Amino acid sequence: MRMYDIIKAKRDGGFLATEEINHFIEGYTAGDIPDYQASALLMAIYFKGMNSRETADLTMAMANSGERADLSSIEGIKVDKHSTGGVGDKTTLVIAPIVAACGVKVAKMSGRGLGHTGGTVDKLESIPGMQTSIERDEFIEIVNRTGLCLIGQSGNFAPADKKLYALRDVTATIESIPLIASSIMSKKIAAGSDRILLDVKMGSGSFMKTYDDAKTLAKTMVSIGESVGRRTVALITNMDVPLGYAIGNSLEVVEAVNTLKGIGPEDLTEICIILAANMLYIADKGTMDECKSLAKQALYSGAALECLKKMVTAQGGDASYITDTNKFSTARYYRTVTARKDGYIVKMDTESCGIASVMLGAGRATKEDTIDYAAGIMLENKIGAKVERGETLATMYAEREDVFDAAIEEFLGAIEIGDEPPEETKILLGRVEN
């Protein structure tokens, strides 16, 4: 079996056999198939797609490329959550502690930034001392003791996905439904949780630009989850505007902590309550209304914040940064971005906002890039706001002055100012379950 023939078959629109998909995943994981051939196949899949059988085969091949977690020694129902990626999406840092405070275990593997979107692991590592690479026994012990543990994707779990994830990030093969679905679900299946909630982002800041694509992805992933005995629900949420006001790593941690203190942005608080309630619901904690009440109580009582502090301490982090977020380092340089005309902000190309943040150093343009944890953007005004010429739209932060000009132009190109206010949009757009 030759990799050349597999690439050619998919390039020409053919369907790959289970054996061919297994050959690719096994060979690439072992290092026998080079990046350039893997990239070629990824691009062929990007353009030609995969049917449901191929997608399921790819998912299971990646899930079986390494170890499969046995979480049976963790008491109670374990619920996992995954977002398909957005700009300013720091919801895991809020909802995992909420759910844990309500007595449901969260044993979660999270990802790093991908393209213009941020990653939970990068955000967590902006907390001094925070360890996201933890051995399995310690991981389980932390979950049993604190109710939650958030770690990076281990080299032992779905290693094929880990390699492909990094390759997709730098080969323009991110926005593919079968590649996204198999990537996410292989990790969720390998990670071993009993129930899975999927947050499928839709809009200019997500990989799914239309509702139909988002729904197709949601249905694909729910079907995969249910087929292997994991109760799976997907929510389709709005990413036509950055979530909250912070875009960056430590900036987003501060905003997440403020949300857990009950003083976070309205949109971020709203979606976190919705997501947490759905996690509690699929964990059999009551009706949806009862679960929303539980989530709100955990948030506004301070119980969820205490759970976050315990988790940070257990993972080697300095929880004093959670108590006092002013301790986070600030970037050496900052620049304000102002409106060029009067009017209402009617559109924000959220992907461009994320790209501007990456240009400042908050994300990676190549696999080898390092993250500047203090870099990023703090928005002052979002869609619907009435602004005057010269009024501040955002403040940018970076460690180098030479990155600002290009980032500012990218950001301003994302903002459309009109004469009339835009229509209000909902944050929850749909829900998919079997």
C-alpha positions as CSV (number, residue, x, y, z in Angstrom):
1,M,0.0,0.0,0.0
2,R,1.5,3.3,-1.2
3,M,0.9,6.7,0.3
4,Y,1.1,8.1,-3.3
5,D,-2.0,6.0,-4.3
6,I,-4.0,7.1,-1.3
7,I,-3.3,10.7,-2.0
8,K,-4.2,10.3,-5.7
9,A,-7.4,8.4,-4.9
10,K,-8.6,11.2,-2.6
11,R,-7.4,13.9,-5.0
12,D,-9.6,12.4,-7.7
13,G,-12.6,12.3,-5.4
14,G,-12.5,8.6,-4.5
15,F,-13.5,7.1,-1.1
16,L,-10.7,5.7,1.0
17,A,-11.0,2.2,2.4
18,T,-10.7,1.6,6.1
19,E,-7.4,-0.1,5.6
20,E,-6.0,2.9,3.7
21,I,-7.0,5.3,6.4
22,N,-5.5,3.1,9.0
23,H,-2.3,2.8,7.0
24,F,-2.0,6.6,6.8
25,I,-2.6,7.2,10.5
26,E,-0.4,4.4,11.6
27,G,2.4,5.4,9.2
28,Y,2.3,9.1,10.0
29,T,2.2,8.5,13.8
30,A,5.2,6.3,13.5
31,G,7.1,8.8,11.4
32,D,7.2,6.6,8.3
33,I,5.1,9.1,6.3
34,P,6.6,12.5,5.9
35,D,4.9,15.8,6.5
36,Y,4.8,16.7,2.8
37,Q,2.7,13.6,2.0
38,A,0.4,14.1,5.0
39,S,-0.1,17.7,3.9
40,A,-1.0,16.6,0.4
41,L,-3.6,14.2,1.7
42,L,-5.0,16.8,4.1
43,M,-5.4,19.2,1.2
44,A,-7.1,16.6,-0.9
45,I,-9.5,15.9,2.0
46,Y,-10.1,19.6,2.3
47,F,-11.2,19.9,-1.3
48,K,-12.9,16.5,-1.8
49,G,-14.3,15.9,1.6
50,M,-15.1,12.5,3.3
51,N,-18.3,10.6,3.6
52,S,-19.7,9.6,7.1
53,R,-17.9,6.1,7.0
54,E,-14.5,7.6,6.1
55,T,-14.9,10.3,8.8
56,A,-15.8,7.7,11.4
57,D,-12.9,5.5,10.3
58,L,-10.5,8.5,10.6
59,T,-11.8,9.3,14.0
60,M,-11.4,5.8,15.4
61,A,-7.9,5.4,13.8
62,M,-6.8,8.5,15.5
63,A,-8.4,7.6,18.8
64,N,-6.7,4.2,18.6
65,S,-3.3,5.6,17.6
66,G,-2.3,5.8,21.3
67,E,-3.6,4.9,24.7
68,R,-7.3,5.2,25.7
69,A,-8.0,6.7,29.1
70,D,-9.7,4.6,31.7
71,L,-11.5,7.1,34.0
72,S,-13.4,4.5,35.9
73,S,-11.5,5.3,39.1
74,I,-12.9,8.8,39.0
75,E,-16.1,8.9,41.1
76,G,-19.4,9.8,39.5
77,I,-20.3,10.9,36.0
78,K,-17.5,12.6,34.0
79,V,-18.5,15.3,31.5
80,D,-16.3,16.8,28.8
81,K,-16.8,19.9,26.8
82,H,-15.1,21.0,23.5
83,S,-15.4,24.2,21.5
84,T,-14.6,24.2,17.8
85,G,-12.6,27.4,18.4
86,G,-13.4,31.1,18.4
87,V,-11.9,34.5,19.3
88,G,-12.1,35.5,22.9
89,D,-13.5,32.1,23.8
90,K,-12.4,31.5,27.4
91,T,-15.5,29.6,28.4
92,T,-13.7,26.5,29.6
93,L,-12.0,28.5,32.3
94,V,-15.5,29.5,33.6
95,I,-17.8,26.6,33.0
96,A,-15.5,23.8,34.2
97,P,-15.3,25.3,37.7
98,I,-19.1,25.9,37.7
99,V,-19.8,22.3,36.8
100,A,-17.3,21.0,39.3
101,A,-18.8,23.2,42.0
102,C,-22.2,21.5,41.3
103,G,-20.7,18.0,41.9
104,V,-20.0,16.8,38.4
105,K,-16.4,15.8,37.5
106,V,-14.6,17.5,34.7
107,A,-11.5,15.6,33.5
108,K,-10.6,17.5,30.4
109,M,-7.9,17.6,27.8
110,S,-7.7,20.9,26.0
111,G,-5.9,22.2,23.0
112,R,-3.5,25.0,22.0
113,G,-4.3,27.9,19.7
114,L,-5.1,26.9,16.1
115,G,-5.0,29.5,13.4
116,H,-6.7,32.7,14.5
117,T,-8.3,31.1,17.5
118,G,-7.0,30.9,21.0
119,G,-6.3,27.7,23.0
120,T,-7.2,26.9,26.6
121,V,-3.8,25.4,27.3
122,D,-2.0,28.5,26.2
123,K,-4.2,30.6,28.5
124,L,-3.7,28.3,31.4
125,E,0.1,28.4,31.0
126,S,0.0,32.2,31.4
127,I,-0.6,31.5,35.1
128,P,2.9,31.2,36.7
129,G,3.8,27.6,37.6
130,M,0.7,26.1,35.9
131,Q,1.4,22.6,34.7
132,T,-0.7,21.2,31.8
133,S,1.4,18.1,31.2
134,I,0.4,15.7,34.0
135,E,0.7,12.0,34.4
136,R,-2.5,10.0,34.3
137,D,-2.5,8.9,38.0
138,E,-2.0,12.4,39.2
139,F,-4.6,13.7,36.7
140,I,-7.2,11.3,38.2
141,E,-6.2,12.1,41.7
142,I,-6.6,15.9,41.1
143,V,-10.1,15.3,39.5
144,N,-11.2,13.2,42.5
145,R,-9.8,15.8,45.0
146,T,-10.8,19.1,43.3
147,G,-13.6,18.1,40.9
148,L,-11.7,19.1,37.8
149,C,-8.4,19.1,36.0
150,L,-7.5,20.7,32.7
151,I,-4.5,19.4,30.9
152,G,-2.9,19.6,27.4
153,Q,-3.3,16.8,24.9
154,S,-0.9,14.0,26.1
155,G,1.5,12.4,23.7
156,N,0.0,9.1,24.6
157,F,-3.6,10.0,23.8
158,A,-4.5,10.4,20.1
159,P,-0.9,11.2,19.1
160,A,-1.9,11.0,15.4
161,D,-4.3,13.9,16.0
162,K,-1.6,15.9,17.9
163,K,0.7,15.7,14.9
164,L,-2.0,16.4,12.3
165,Y,-3.4,19.3,14.5
166,A,-0.1,21.1,14.3
167,L,0.3,20.4,10.6
168,R,-3.2,21.6,9.7
169,D,-2.5,24.9,11.6
170,V,0.2,25.8,9.1
171,T,-1.0,24.3,5.9
172,A,-4.4,26.1,5.5
173,T,-6.4,22.9,6.0
174,I,-8.2,23.8,9.2
175,E,-11.7,24.6,7.8
176,S,-12.7,21.0,6.8
177,I,-15.7,19.4,8.5
178,P,-14.4,15.8,8.4
179,L,-11.0,16.9,9.7
180,I,-12.5,19.1,12.4
181,A,-15.0,16.4,13.5
182,S,-12.4,13.6,13.5
183,S,-9.9,15.7,15.4
184,I,-12.3,16.7,18.1
185,M,-14.1,13.4,18.5
186,S,-10.9,11.2,18.5
187,K,-9.6,13.2,21.5
188,K,-13.0,13.1,23.2
189,I,-13.3,9.3,22.7
190,A,-9.7,8.7,23.8
191,A,-10.1,11.0,26.8
192,G,-12.7,8.6,28.3
193,S,-15.4,10.9,29.7
194,D,-18.9,9.5,29.9
195,R,-20.8,12.5,28.4
196,I,-19.7,15.1,25.9
197,L,-20.9,18.7,25.2
198,L,-19.8,20.3,22.0
199,D,-19.8,24.1,21.5
200,V,-19.9,24.5,17.7
201,K,-19.1,28.1,16.8
202,M,-20.7,29.8,13.8
203,G,-19.8,33.1,12.2
204,S,-16.9,35.2,11.0
205,G,-14.6,34.3,13.9
206,S,-15.1,30.5,13.6
207,F,-14.2,27.8,11.1
208,M,-17.8,27.3,10.3
209,K,-19.0,30.5,8.6
210,T,-22.6,29.5,7.9
211,Y,-25.4,27.9,10.1
212,D,-25.7,25.0,7.6
213,D,-22.0,24.1,7.9
214,A,-22.2,24.5,11.7
215,K,-25.2,22.2,11.9
216,T,-23.6,19.6,9.6
217,L,-20.5,19.6,11.8
218,A,-22.6,19.3,14.9
219,K,-24.6,16.4,13.5
220,T,-21.5,14.6,12.4
221,M,-19.8,14.8,15.8
222,V,-23.0,13.9,17.7
223,S,-23.4,10.9,15.5
224,I,-19.8,9.8,16.1
225,G,-20.2,10.2,19.9
226,E,-23.5,8.3,20.1
227,S,-22.1,5.5,17.9
228,V,-19.5,4.7,20.5
229,G,-21.9,4.9,23.5
230,R,-21.1,8.5,24.7
231,R,-24.1,10.7,25.3
232,T,-23.3,13.7,23.1
233,V,-25.1,17.1,22.7
234,A,-23.9,20.0,20.5
235,L,-24.9,23.6,20.8
236,I,-24.4,26.0,17.9
237,T,-23.3,29.4,19.2
238,N,-22.6,32.8,17.7
239,M,-19.0,33.8,16.8
240,D,-19.8,36.8,14.6
241,V,-18.3,39.0,17.4
242,P,-15.5,38.2,19.8
243,L,-16.7,36.7,23.1
244,G,-16.2,39.1,25.9
245,Y,-13.8,42.0,25.5
246,A,-10.4,40.3,26.0
247,I,-8.4,38.6,23.1
248,G,-5.1,37.1,24.2
249,N,-3.9,34.7,26.9
250,S,-3.4,36.3,30.3
251,L,-6.0,39.0,29.3
252,E,-8.6,36.3,28.8
253,V,-7.7,34.6,32.1
254,V,-8.3,37.9,33.9
255,E,-11.7,38.2,32.2
256,A,-12.6,34.6,33.0
257,V,-11.8,35.2,36.6
258,N,-13.8,38.4,36.7
259,T,-16.7,36.4,35.3
260,L,-16.4,33.9,38.1
261,K,-16.4,36.9,40.5
262,G,-19.8,37.9,39.0
263,I,-18.4,41.0,37.2
264,G,-17.7,39.6,33.7
265,P,-19.1,40.7,30.3
266,E,-22.8,40.0,29.8
267,D,-22.3,37.9,26.6
268,L,-19.6,35.7,28.2
269,T,-21.6,35.2,31.4
270,E,-24.7,34.3,29.4
271,I,-23.1,31.7,27.2
272,C,-21.2,30.2,30.2
273,I,-24.5,29.7,32.1
274,I,-26.0,28.0,29.0
275,L,-23.0,25.7,28.5
276,A,-22.6,24.8,32.1
277,A,-26.4,24.1,32.4
278,N,-26.2,21.8,29.4
279,M,-23.2,19.9,30.9
280,L,-25.2,19.5,34.1
281,Y,-28.2,18.4,32.2
282,I,-26.5,15.6,30.3
283,A,-25.0,14.6,33.7
284,D,-28.5,14.0,35.0
285,K,-28.5,16.8,37.5
286,G,-32.1,17.8,36.7
287,T,-34.3,19.6,34.2
288,M,-32.7,22.3,32.1
289,D,-34.3,25.0,34.3
290,E,-33.0,23.3,37.4
291,C,-29.5,23.0,35.9
292,K,-29.5,26.7,35.0
293,S,-30.4,27.6,38.6
294,L,-27.6,25.3,39.8
295,A,-25.1,26.9,37.5
296,K,-26.0,30.5,38.5
297,Q,-25.8,29.6,42.2
298,A,-22.3,28.1,41.7
299,L,-21.2,31.2,39.9
300,Y,-22.7,33.9,42.0
301,S,-22.0,32.2,45.4
302,G,-18.2,32.2,44.7
303,A,-18.1,28.4,44.8
304,A,-17.0,28.1,41.2
305,L,-14.1,30.6,41.8
306,E,-12.9,28.5,44.7
307,C,-12.9,25.4,42.5
308,L,-10.7,27.2,40.0
309,K,-8.3,28.2,42.7
310,K,-8.1,24.6,44.0
311,M,-7.4,23.3,40.5
312,V,-4.7,25.9,39.8
313,T,-3.0,25.0,43.1
314,A,-3.2,21.3,42.4
315,Q,-1.6,21.7,39.0
316,G,1.3,23.7,40.4
317,G,0.0,27.1,39.5
318,D,0.2,30.2,41.7
319,A,-3.5,30.7,42.8
320,S,-2.7,34.2,44.1
321,Y,-2.9,35.3,40.5
322,I,-6.5,34.2,40.6
323,T,-7.2,36.1,43.8
324,D,-5.4,39.2,42.5
325,T,-5.3,39.4,38.8
326,N,-3.3,42.6,38.9
327,K,-0.3,40.3,39.5
328,F,-0.3,39.3,35.8
329,S,2.5,40.9,33.9
330,T,1.6,43.6,31.4
331,A,3.0,43.9,27.9
332,R,5.9,46.4,27.5
333,Y,4.1,48.4,24.8
334,Y,0.5,49.3,24.1
335,R,-1.3,51.3,21.4
336,T,-4.9,52.5,21.2
337,V,-7.0,52.0,18.1
338,T,-9.5,54.7,17.3
339,A,-12.6,55.0,15.1
340,R,-12.1,56.7,11.7
341,K,-15.7,57.9,11.5
342,D,-18.9,58.5,13.4
343,G,-21.6,55.9,13.5
344,Y,-22.6,52.5,14.8
345,I,-20.4,49.4,14.7
346,V,-22.4,47.2,12.4
347,K,-19.9,44.4,11.7
348,M,-16.7,43.0,13.2
349,D,-14.9,40.4,11.1
350,T,-14.0,38.3,14.1
351,E,-11.4,36.2,12.3
352,S,-9.5,39.4,11.4
353,C,-9.6,40.4,15.1
354,G,-8.1,37.1,16.0
355,I,-5.4,37.4,13.3
356,A,-4.5,40.9,14.6
357,S,-4.0,39.3,18.0
358,V,-1.8,36.6,16.6
359,M,0.2,39.4,14.8
360,L,0.8,41.0,18.2
361,G,2.3,37.7,19.5
362,A,-0.7,36.1,21.2
363,G,-0.8,33.2,18.8
364,R,1.4,31.1,16.4
365,A,2.0,31.7,12.7
366,T,4.2,28.6,12.6
367,K,4.6,25.4,14.7
368,E,7.8,26.8,16.1
369,D,6.5,30.2,17.3
370,T,6.4,30.9,21.0
371,I,3.4,32.6,22.7
372,D,3.7,36.1,24.3
373,Y,1.2,35.6,27.1
374,A,0.7,39.3,27.8
375,A,0.0,40.2,24.1
376,G,-3.4,40.7,22.8
377,I,-6.4,43.1,22.4
378,M,-8.8,44.6,24.9
379,L,-11.9,45.8,23.1
380,E,-13.6,49.0,24.2
381,N,-16.6,48.8,21.8
382,K,-18.3,46.0,20.0
383,I,-21.1,45.5,17.5
384,G,-24.1,47.8,18.2
385,A,-22.0,50.5,19.9
386,K,-22.3,54.1,18.8
387,V,-18.9,55.7,18.4
388,E,-17.5,59.0,17.4
389,R,-14.5,59.6,15.1
390,G,-11.4,59.4,17.3
391,E,-13.1,57.3,20.0
392,T,-11.1,54.3,21.3
393,L,-12.2,51.0,19.7
394,A,-9.6,48.8,21.4
395,T,-6.2,48.8,23.1
396,M,-3.4,46.5,21.8
397,Y,-0.6,45.0,23.8
398,A,2.7,43.6,22.6
399,E,6.4,43.1,23.6
400,R,7.6,44.7,20.3
401,E,6.7,48.0,18.9
402,D,7.2,47.0,15.3
403,V,4.2,44.7,15.3
404,F,1.5,47.4,15.9
405,D,1.1,49.0,12.5
406,A,0.2,45.8,10.6
407,A,-2.0,44.6,13.5
408,I,-3.9,47.9,13.7
409,E,-4.6,47.9,9.9
410,E,-5.8,44.3,10.2
411,F,-8.1,45.2,13.1
412,L,-9.5,48.4,11.5
413,G,-10.2,46.4,8.3
414,A,-12.4,44.1,10.4
415,I,-14.6,47.0,11.7
416,E,-17.5,48.3,9.7
417,I,-19.2,51.5,10.9
418,G,-22.6,52.5,9.5
419,D,-25.3,55.1,10.0
420,E,-27.9,52.8,11.5
421,P,-27.6,50.4,14.5
422,P,-27.5,46.7,13.5
423,E,-30.1,44.1,14.5
424,E,-29.5,42.3,17.7
425,T,-28.4,38.7,17.4
426,K,-28.8,35.7,19.7
427,I,-25.8,34.0,21.2
428,L,-27.4,30.5,21.2
429,L,-28.4,29.6,17.6
430,G,-29.3,25.9,17.8
431,R,-29.0,22.6,19.6
432,V,-28.3,19.1,18.2
433,E,-28.9,15.8,19.9
434,N,-30.0,12.3,18.9
